[in-house]
Amino acid sequence: MKVVTYQRPGLAWPSFGRLLNLNDELDRLFETPLQTWAPALDVQEDKDKFTVNLELPGLKREDITVQIEDDSLVIAGERKVETVSEGTEIHRRERYYGKFSRALTLPVAVAADQVKAAYKDGILTVTLPKAEAAKPKHIDVSVN
C-alpha cells in the first residue's frame, strides 16, 4: 500500500509541489521516539473542587503517577511502543509513545489528603477538593 499526497490540479508553480514533498520528507525524518507528547486534558471547577480529565488510551494504571507538589498537580506516565512481528512493515505511525509529564498550577489551595484519581476506559479523572479556606464564603449583608 502506498499513501499518496493529494496534488491540486492547475497549481501555478509546479516546483511548489516538490517543496511540499520535501516538507513531508523532513517531517518523516524527524518523527522519532524522542518527540515529547502531552495527553489532552480538560479542567473543570465548581465551588467545592477541581476535576481534571486526561485522555490516556492504551496506558496501564501502573504506568501513571499523580502527585501534588507545592501548588501544582503533576501527572506523568509512559506509553510503551507496541511491538510488531518480524517481517511487518509500518507505513505510518501517528500515535505518540514514550514518557510524558503534565504539571498544572493550582490557583487555590486543595485538600491534598483528599485528592482522588480514577482510571477507566482510557480516561484518568483526578478530583481535587478545595481546602476549606479556599472555598467561597457567603456573607450576609445587614441593614444599618
N, C-alpha and C positions, 0 to 999 in steps of 0.2 A: 504494500500500500504506500502511495506517495501522496503527501499533502502538498497542494499547490496553492500559492498565494494568488488571490484574485487580481487580475490586471484589468484596469478600466480601459475600455476601448477609446481610441482617439486621444490618448494622452499627448499633450502639447510638446513635451520634451521627452523623447524616447530614452535618453540617458537617465532620467529621473527614476525610472523603473529599476535600473541597475543599482541606484543608490538605495532604494527600498530593500532590494535583495541583500545588499551589503549590510544594511542595518539589521535585517533578520539574522544574517550570519554572525554578526557581532553579538547580538542578543544570545544566540545559541552558544557562542564561545564562552560567554561569561555566566552561563547557567551552571553554577557549581553548588555543591553542598555547603560551601562557605557562606552562601547567602543567608542573611538572617530573616526571620519571619516573625510576624506578630499576629496572633489569632484575633479575629474580630470580636469586639465586646460591646455590650450595652451597659449603661449605668443609670439606675433609677433611684429616686429619693422620695420618701414621704416623711411625715413628721416624726416617725419613730426609727427609721432605718434607711440604709442604702442597700441596694441589691445590684450585684454585678453578675452578668451572664457572659460567658466566653464560649465561643464555638471551638471545640477541641475533638472533632471526629477522628476516630482511629487511635486515640491515646488510651492507655490503660490507667486506671485510677492511681496505681502506684508510681506512675511516671509524672505525676503532677504534685507540685508543692504550693502551699498557700501560707503566707506569713504576714504578720503585722510588724512593721519595723518603724519605730518612731511614729510619724504621722502619715505613713504610706502603707498601702496594701501591695504586696509583691506576689505575683503568681508566675511560676516558672515550670518548665517541663521539657520534655523531649519527645518528638515524633521520630520513631526509628524508621529507617529506609526499609521498604519491603524488598525481600529477596526475590529474584526471578530465576527460573530454572536455566541451566546452561543451554545455549542454543537459541534463547529467546532474544529478539531484537526489540529494543524500546524505541518507538518512533517519536514519542513526545512525552515529556514529564513536566506537568504544571503544578503539581502539589508540592508544597514545601516540606522538607524534612530537616531534622536537627533540633538544636536547643532553641528555646525562646524564653523571654522574660518580659513581663509587663509590670510596671510599677505605677500606681495611681496615688497621687497625693490626696489625702482625705481632708476636706475643708473644715471639718469639725471633729472633736474627739469621739471615738467609738468605744464601746464596752468590749475590749479585746478578748476578755474571757468568755464572751457570749457569741463570738463570731462563729458561723456555721458554714460549711462547704459541702455541697452535694453534687454528684456527677451522675448524670443519667442521659442516655441516648446522645452522647457526644456533646452535651452542654454542661458546663460547670457553672453552678449557681452559688455565689458567695453572698451571704446575708450578714450585714454589719449593723447591729443595733447601735443607735446613737447613745452616748453617755448621757445620763440624766441632766448634767449641766449644759449640754449642747441642745437639748430639746427645747422647742419654743414654749414659753410660759404665757398663759393668758392672764392679763392684769385687768381687773375691773376698774372702770373709771367712776369715781364717786362725784356726787353733786355737792358743790360748796354752798 
